[in-house]
Amino acid sequence: MIRVHSYESMGTFDGPGLRLVVFLQGCNFRCLYCANPDTIDIKGESTETPIDEIIRMAVSQKAFFGKKGGITFSGGEPTLQAKALIPLFRRLKEQGIHICVDTNGSIWNEDVEELLKLTDLVLLDIKEFNNTRHLQLTERSNEPTLHTAQWLEQNDKPFWLRYVLVPGYSSFEEDIHALGNHFKDYRMIQRVEILPYHTLGVHKYEAMKKEYRLKGVKENTPQQLDTAKALFEKYFKTVYLN
């Protein structure tokens, strides 16, 4: 059984083409800007879903996927449920359905490794390259994430690098330069996506009676986004503002 929080049909922001996006319950990060705080608690509101149900949904939408689309597992953090997802991924592969995993890359074990081997494309979220600032932003180290990126590169597994640009938290030019220098020779990075900071999830904190800790942080200005894009383009050929 898979702990599913929600679904999105015909998604266009979580991988190539049109996609069925499955948001899974549970996350080990505590990102200050998390837009889905209701997905963090592994025991939170979710539906125990059999593999056959997800297969049915994916197959029923397969005609709309075209050559590029498929299914994306997001969250929360999908790798928390790696063991349960492995048989599902094998079934999806049998159906010829393209699989993406959107992950913070922080969990590593035999199940995660097997899961990523079955994945066609990884959407790897790099929250911050400077580990001190990463800890401030997520309450976790970024070292496991960098290890996952290295494994993807060494095992010829394509991935997109995703970076949320939070003013005053992950917008430091020196950190973007450091990230660029670290990853500039990676062959398996197909594209870099800059995700603008937004406050669309703030109402969820209010509903859950939780404090949103980035009150007062304003969304990116067009100039800030253009500056960040230009910085990333010094190191990567395919950079997109999402």
C-alpha positions in Angstrom: 0.0 0.0 0.0 1.2 3.5 -0.9 0.4 6.5 1.4 -1.0 9.0 -1.1 -1.8 12.6 -0.2 -3.4 13.7 -3.5 -3.2 13.6 -7.3 -2.9 16.1 -10.1 -3.9 15.1 -13.7 -2.4 16.7 -16.7 0.4 18.3 -14.7 2.9 20.3 -16.8 5.4 21.5 -14.1 6.7 18.2 -12.8 8.7 16.7 -15.6 8.4 16.6 -19.4 5.1 16.6 -21.2 1.7 16.0 -19.6 1.9 14.0 -16.4 -0.1 12.3 -13.7 1.4 13.6 -10.5 1.1 11.5 -7.4 1.8 13.5 -4.2 2.9 11.1 -1.4 2.6 11.6 2.3 5.6 12.2 4.6 8.8 14.2 4.4 12.0 14.2 6.3 12.9 17.8 5.5 11.5 20.9 7.3 11.8 23.5 4.7 10.9 27.0 6.0 9.0 27.7 2.7 7.3 24.4 2.3 4.1 24.9 0.3 2.6 21.6 1.3 3.0 21.4 5.1 0.0 19.0 5.2 2.2 16.4 3.4 5.1 16.4 6.0 3.7 14.1 8.7 4.0 10.5 7.6 0.9 9.8 9.6 -1.0 12.8 8.3 -4.2 12.8 6.2 -3.6 10.4 3.4 -5.1 7.4 1.7 -3.6 3.9 1.9 -3.7 3.1 -1.8 -3.1 -0.3 -3.5 -0.7 -0.5 -6.3 -3.4 -1.6 -8.7 -5.3 1.6 -8.2 -2.4 3.8 -9.2 -1.6 1.5 -12.2 -5.3 1.9 -13.3 -5.1 5.6 -13.1 -1.8 5.8 -15.0 -2.9 3.4 -17.8 -6.3 5.3 -18.2 -4.4 8.5 -18.8 -1.6 7.0 -20.9 -3.2 8.2 -24.2 -2.7 11.8 -23.1 0.9 11.4 -22.1 2.2 11.3 -25.7 5.9 10.7 -26.3 7.2 12.8 -23.4 4.7 12.5 -20.6 4.1 10.0 -17.9 3.8 9.8 -14.1 5.7 11.8 -11.5 5.9 10.9 -7.8 6.3 14.0 -5.7 5.5 14.8 -2.1 6.3 15.0 0.6 9.4 12.9 -0.1 8.8 9.8 -2.2 11.9 7.9 -1.2 10.5 7.6 2.3 8.2 4.9 0.7 10.8 3.4 -1.6 10.3 -0.2 -0.5 6.6 0.0 -1.3 7.1 1.9 -4.5 9.5 -0.6 -6.1 6.9 -3.1 -7.2 4.7 -0.3 -8.5 7.6 1.1 -10.6 8.2 -2.4 -12.0 4.5 -2.6 -13.1 4.7 0.9 -14.6 7.8 0.0 -16.6 5.9 -3.1 -17.9 3.2 -0.7 -19.1 5.8 1.5 -20.9 5.0 4.5 -18.7 7.7 7.1 -18.2 8.5 7.6 -14.5 9.8 10.7 -12.7 10.7 11.0 -9.1 10.8 14.5 -7.5 13.2 14.1 -4.5 15.4 16.0 -2.1 17.9 13.2 -2.5 18.6 13.0 1.2 17.6 9.3 1.9 20.0 6.6 0.7 19.6 2.8 1.2 19.3 -0.3 -0.9 15.6 0.4 -1.6 16.2 3.9 -2.7 19.0 2.8 -5.0 16.7 0.1 -6.6 13.9 2.7 -7.0 16.2 5.2 -8.8 17.4 2.4 -11.1 13.8 2.0 -12.2 13.2 5.7 -12.6 13.5 7.3 -16.0 14.2 10.9 -14.8 15.0 12.3 -11.4 13.9 15.8 -10.4 16.6 16.6 -7.8 15.9 19.5 -5.5 19.0 21.3 -4.3 17.7 23.6 -1.5 21.0 25.4 -1.0 24.7 24.6 -1.7 26.2 26.2 1.4 25.5 23.5 4.0 25.2 26.0 6.9 22.5 27.8 5.1 21.0 24.5 4.0 20.6 23.5 7.6 19.0 26.9 8.4 16.6 26.4 5.5 15.7 22.7 5.9 17.0 21.6 9.4 19.0 18.9 7.5 22.4 18.6 5.9 22.8 18.7 2.1 25.6 16.1 2.0 23.3 13.2 1.3 21.7 15.2 -1.6 25.1 15.8 -3.1 25.9 12.1 -2.7 22.7 11.2 -4.6 23.6 13.6 -7.4 27.0 11.9 -7.7 25.4 8.5 -7.9 23.1 9.7 -10.6 26.0 11.0 -12.6 28.1 7.9 -12.1 25.2 5.6 -13.1 24.2 7.5 -16.2 20.8 8.5 -14.7 19.3 11.7 -16.3 18.2 14.3 -13.8 17.0 17.9 -13.6 18.4 20.1 -11.0 15.8 22.3 -9.3 16.5 25.3 -7.1 14.0 27.4 -5.2 15.2 31.0 -5.1 14.2 32.4 -1.7 15.3 36.0 -1.1 17.8 36.2 1.8 17.9 32.4 2.2 19.0 30.8 -1.1 19.7 33.8 -3.3 23.3 34.3 -2.4 25.4 34.8 -5.5 28.5 33.1 -4.0 26.5 30.0 -3.3 25.1 29.8 -6.8 28.6 30.2 -8.1 29.8 27.4 -5.8 26.9 25.2 -7.0 27.7 25.9 -10.6 31.4 25.1 -10.1 30.5 21.8 -8.4 28.0 20.6 -11.1 29.3 22.3 -14.3 30.9 19.1 -15.6 28.0 16.7 -14.8 26.9 15.1 -18.1 23.6 13.8 -16.7 22.0 17.2 -15.8 19.6 17.7 -18.6 18.3 21.1 -17.4 18.3 23.5 -14.4 15.0 24.9 -13.2 14.8 28.0 -11.1 11.6 27.9 -9.0 10.6 31.3 -7.8 9.7 31.6 -4.1 5.9 32.0 -3.5 3.6 32.2 -0.6 0.7 30.1 -2.1 0.8 27.6 0.8 0.6 30.2 3.7 -3.2 29.6 4.1 -2.4 25.9 4.9 -0.3 27.0 7.9 -3.2 29.1 9.1 -5.6 26.2 8.7 -3.3 23.9 10.6 -2.7 26.5 13.3 1.1 26.5 12.5 3.4 29.5 12.3 4.7 30.3 8.8 8.3 31.2 9.6 9.1 33.3 6.5 6.5 36.0 7.1 7.8 39.2 5.6 9.9 37.5 2.9 8.7 38.9 -0.4 8.4 37.1 -3.6 11.2 37.5 -6.2 11.3 40.6 -8.3 11.8 40.1 -12.0 15.3 41.6 -11.7 16.2 39.0 -9.0 15.0 36.2 -11.2 16.9 37.5 -14.2 20.1 37.9 -12.1 19.9 34.3 -10.8 19.2 32.9 -14.3 22.2 34.7 -15.7 24.4 33.3 -12.9 23.2 29.7 -13.6 23.7 30.2 -17.3 27.4 30.8 -16.7 27.6 27.1 -15.8 24.7 25.3 -17.5 23.3 25.4 -21.1 19.7 24.8 -20.3 18.3 27.0 -17.6 14.6 27.7 -17.1 12.5 29.9 -14.9 9.5 27.8 -13.8 
